């Protein structure tokens, strides 16, 4: 999964296969930018402060966020330093074009970020990290591998400490858990917060969530590896536990629709519709898609990881 994902993002434009929230509505990035601004105020307005995005796609989210910040919170815009965690040279070029003269530092991974207070945004980043799958067979767990283009199972010595029925599938995303633990340590030591938005259940459970998309349609994950988008659901409860064990406080997970509405997303989307009557219907349809429970509003979740000294974060007040 890791190799297929790296090949896919290095060679293809993923937005031919799927659309992310920032590509659907500029109000999404604007609201997240202002969330970051309010969080910066709660942190005591550190200067400098890192504004980091993991998996920034074409740069749409960051461009919309910076525009809103520049207009509404110029002091924050002056203090922030933009850092993008992106491995794909193709997407880095798109980000540079989209963000224009914004001073940007790119990173292959989070370990090279400079030491400073940080606000991180990560939208549909964790779902692309590679999972392991374990299947209960009798009294033991087997692990699923890929060999000769097929799934195979081999006995595993992994200690899952889970009671499970025959045939139950347990997914473990070690890369995401390591990421959450790193975040927990960072914000505890250096200050800050991270907003993670992705799709998956709120509670840990069993099931096979591995999926692939081509041109907006589901496809067998073993078909054309490296040429299709392969993802899996995010285990938010496990991420929160990993970040908490590292010293951080977590808020959520909260359904994306609820979180966005608390940030004023629908008001902003309606305003954009009034300003551009020709695209009003598309604007409102996109807003509905991002917030409606039957669309992306319930499956997608928002989880915040923050410095224990930050008691309240916008959008999570009643979560």
C-alpha positions in Angstrom: 0.0 0.0 0.0 2.9 2.4 0.8 4.7 1.7 -2.5 1.5 1.9 -4.5 0.5 5.2 -2.9 3.9 6.7 -3.4 3.9 5.8 -7.1 0.4 7.1 -7.6 1.0 10.5 -6.1 4.4 10.8 -7.9 3.1 10.2 -11.4 -0.6 11.1 -11.5 -2.9 14.0 -10.8 -5.1 12.4 -8.1 -7.8 15.0 -8.6 -8.9 13.3 -11.8 -10.0 10.4 -9.5 -11.5 12.2 -6.5 -12.4 15.6 -5.1 -11.4 16.8 -1.7 -13.3 19.3 0.5 -11.0 22.3 -0.4 -11.6 21.6 -4.1 -15.3 21.6 -3.6 -15.7 24.8 -1.7 -13.3 27.7 -1.0 -15.3 28.3 2.3 -13.7 25.1 3.7 -10.2 26.4 3.5 -11.3 29.9 4.7 -13.0 28.5 7.8 -9.9 26.3 8.6 -7.7 29.3 8.2 -9.7 31.4 10.6 -9.8 28.4 13.0 -6.0 28.5 12.9 -6.1 32.3 13.6 -8.4 31.9 16.6 -6.2 29.0 17.9 -3.1 31.3 17.5 -4.8 33.9 19.7 -5.6 31.2 22.3 -1.9 30.2 22.3 -0.8 33.7 23.3 0.0 35.0 19.7 3.5 33.5 19.4 5.7 35.0 16.8 7.0 33.2 14.8 4.5 30.3 14.6 4.5 27.5 12.1 1.4 27.0 9.9 1.9 23.5 8.7 -0.2 21.5 6.2 0.3 17.8 5.7 -0.8 16.5 2.3 -1.7 19.9 0.8 -2.9 18.6 -2.6 -2.9 21.4 -5.1 -2.5 24.0 -2.4 -6.1 25.1 -2.5 -6.8 24.8 1.2 -3.7 26.8 2.2 -4.4 29.4 -0.5 -7.9 29.9 0.8 -6.8 29.9 4.4 -4.1 32.5 3.8 -6.5 34.8 1.9 -9.0 34.7 4.8 -6.2 35.2 7.4 -4.7 38.1 5.5 -8.1 39.8 5.4 -9.3 39.1 8.9 -6.2 38.6 11.0 -3.1 40.4 9.5 -1.1 40.1 12.7 -1.4 36.3 12.4 -0.4 36.4 8.7 2.7 38.4 9.7 3.7 35.9 12.4 3.1 32.7 10.6 5.6 30.7 8.5 4.1 28.3 5.9 5.5 24.7 5.9 4.1 22.0 3.6 4.7 18.3 4.1 4.6 16.9 0.6 6.7 14.1 -1.1 5.3 14.4 -4.6 7.4 16.7 -6.9 4.3 17.0 -9.2 2.1 18.2 -6.4 4.8 20.6 -5.1 4.8 22.3 -8.5 1.1 22.7 -8.3 1.3 24.1 -4.8 3.9 26.6 -5.8 1.7 27.8 -8.7 -1.4 28.0 -6.5 0.3 29.8 -3.6 2.2 32.3 -5.7 4.5 34.6 -3.7 3.7 33.0 -0.3 7.0 32.0 1.3 6.9 28.2 1.6 9.3 25.6 3.0 8.6 22.0 1.8 9.4 18.9 3.8 9.5 15.2 2.9 8.2 14.4 6.4 7.4 15.9 9.7 10.8 15.2 11.3 12.5 18.1 9.5 10.0 20.8 10.7 11.8 23.5 12.7 11.3 23.8 16.5 8.6 26.4 17.2 5.0 26.7 18.2 2.9 25.1 15.5 -0.6 25.0 14.1 -1.1 22.0 11.8 -3.9 21.3 9.3 -4.2 17.8 7.8 -7.2 17.1 5.5 -7.5 13.6 4.0 -3.8 12.9 4.8 -4.1 10.0 7.3 -6.3 7.9 5.1 -3.5 7.4 2.6 -1.0 6.0 5.1 -0.5 2.3 4.9 -2.5 -0.1 7.1 -1.9 -3.7 8.2 -4.8 -6.1 8.2 -5.2 -9.0 10.6 -7.9 -11.7 10.2 -9.1 -13.9 13.1 -8.9 -17.6 12.1 -9.8 -20.0 14.9 -7.8 -19.2 18.0 -5.1 -17.1 16.3 -4.7 -14.0 14.1 -3.4 -14.2 10.5 -1.9 -11.2 8.7 -2.9 -10.3 5.1 -0.2 -9.7 2.5 -0.1 -9.3 -1.2 1.8 -11.8 -3.4 1.6 -12.3 -7.1 -1.3 -9.8 -7.3 -3.4 -11.7 -4.8 -4.2 -11.5 -1.1 -2.6 -14.2 1.0 -2.8 -14.9 4.8 0.0 -16.0 7.1 0.0 -16.7 10.8 0.9 -13.7 12.8 2.6 -13.3 16.2 1.2 -9.8 16.6 -0.4 -9.2 20.1 -3.8 -7.6 19.4 -5.5 -8.4 22.7 -8.9 -8.3 21.0 -11.7 -10.8 21.4 -13.1 -11.2 17.9 -15.4 -13.6 16.1 -14.2 -15.9 13.3 -13.2 -14.0 10.2 -13.1 -10.6 11.9 -10.7 -8.2 10.3 -8.6 -5.8 12.5 -6.8 -2.9 10.8 -3.8 -1.3 12.3 -2.2 1.9 10.9 1.2 2.1 12.6 2.3 5.1 10.5 -0.8 7.1 11.7 -0.3 6.1 15.3 3.4 7.2 15.1 2.2 10.5 13.6 -0.3 11.0 16.4 2.3 10.2 19.1 4.7 12.6 17.4 2.1 15.3 17.4 1.3 14.7 21.0 4.9 15.1 22.0 5.4 18.2 19.8 2.5 20.3 21.0 3.2 19.3 24.6 6.8 20.4 24.4 6.6 23.4 22.0 3.0 24.5 22.1 0.3 24.4 19.5 -2.5 22.4 18.0 -3.3 20.2 15.1 -6.6 19.8 13.2 -7.0 16.4 11.6 -10.0 15.9 9.2 -10.5 12.5 7.6 -13.1 9.8 7.2 -13.7 6.8 9.4 -15.6 5.6 12.5 -15.4 7.5 15.8 -14.8 4.3 17.7 -12.3 1.4 17.1 -13.9 -1.6 15.6 -13.5 -4.4 13.1 -14.0 -4.5 9.3 -12.2 -4.2 6.0 -12.1 -0.6 4.9 -9.4 -0.8 2.3 -10.6 0.8 -0.9 -9.5 2.1 -4.2 -10.9 4.8 -6.5 -10.5 5.6 -10.2 -12.3 8.4 -11.9 -14.6 8.7 -8.9 -15.7 5.0 -9.0 -14.7 2.1 -6.7 -12.2 -0.4 -8.1 -10.5 -3.5 -6.8 -7.4 -2.3 -4.7 -5.3 -4.9 -6.4 -6.1 -3.6 -9.9 -3.3 -1.4 -11.4 -1.4 -0.7 -8.2 0.3 2.7 -8.4 -2.4 4.0 -10.9 -5.4 4.2 -8.5 -6.0 6.0 -5.2 -5.8 3.5 -2.3 -7.0 4.5 1.1 -8.5 3.1 4.3 -10.6 4.5 7.1 -9.0 6.4 9.9 -9.3 5.0 13.5 -9.8 8.2 15.4 -10.1 6.6 18.8 -6.7 5.0 18.3 -5.2 8.3 17.2 -6.6 10.1 20.2 -5.2 7.5 22.5 -1.8 7.7 21.0 -1.7 11.5 21.2 -3.0 11.4 24.7 -0.4 8.9 25.8 2.2 11.3 24.6 0.9 14.1 26.8 -1.5 16.0 24.5 -5.2 16.8 25.0 -7.6 15.7 22.2 -11.0 17.1 21.2 -13.4 15.1 19.2 -13.8 13.3 16.9 -16.7 15.4 15.8 -18.7 14.9 12.6 -17.4 17.2 9.9 -20.8 18.6 9.3 -21.3 19.7 12.9 -17.7 21.1 13.1 -18.0 23.1 9.9 -21.4 24.5 10.9 -20.0 25.7 14.3 -17.3 27.5 12.4 -19.8 29.4 10.3 -19.2 27.4 7.1 -22.8 27.6 5.9 -23.0 31.3 6.4 -19.8 31.8 4.4 -21.0 29.4 1.6 -24.3 31.3 1.4 -22.4 34.6 1.1 -20.2 33.2 -1.7 -23.4 32.1 -3.5 -24.9 35.6 -3.3 -21.6 37.2 -4.6 -21.5 34.9 -7.6 -25.1 34.1 -8.8 -23.9 32.2 -11.8 -22.3 29.6 -9.6 -24.7 29.9 -6.6 -26.3 26.5 -7.2 -22.9 24.7 -7.4 -21.7 26.6 -4.3 -24.7 25.5 -2.2 -24.6 22.0 -3.5 -21.0 21.7 -2.5 -21.8 23.1 1.0 -24.6 20.5 1.3 -22.2 17.7 0.3 -19.6 18.7 2.9 -22.1 19.0 5.8 -25.1 16.7 5.2 -25.1 13.5 7.2 -26.0 11.4 4.2 -23.0 12.8 2.3 -19.6 13.8 3.9 -21.0 15.4 7.0 -21.1 12.3 9.2 -18.5 9.8 7.8 -15.8 12.6 7.9 -14.6 13.6 11.3 -12.6 16.4 12.9 -10.1 15.6 15.7 -7.9 18.2 17.4 -4.6 17.4 19.2 -3.4 20.3 21.3 -1.2 21.6 24.1 -2.8 20.7 27.5 -2.7 24.5 28.3 -5.3 25.1 25.5 -8.5 24.5 27.2 -11.0 25.5 24.5 -10.7 25.2 20.7 -13.1 26.7 18.2 -15.7 24.2 17.0 -15.1 21.8 19.8 -16.7 23.9 22.7 -19.5 21.5 23.3 -17.9 18.3 21.9 
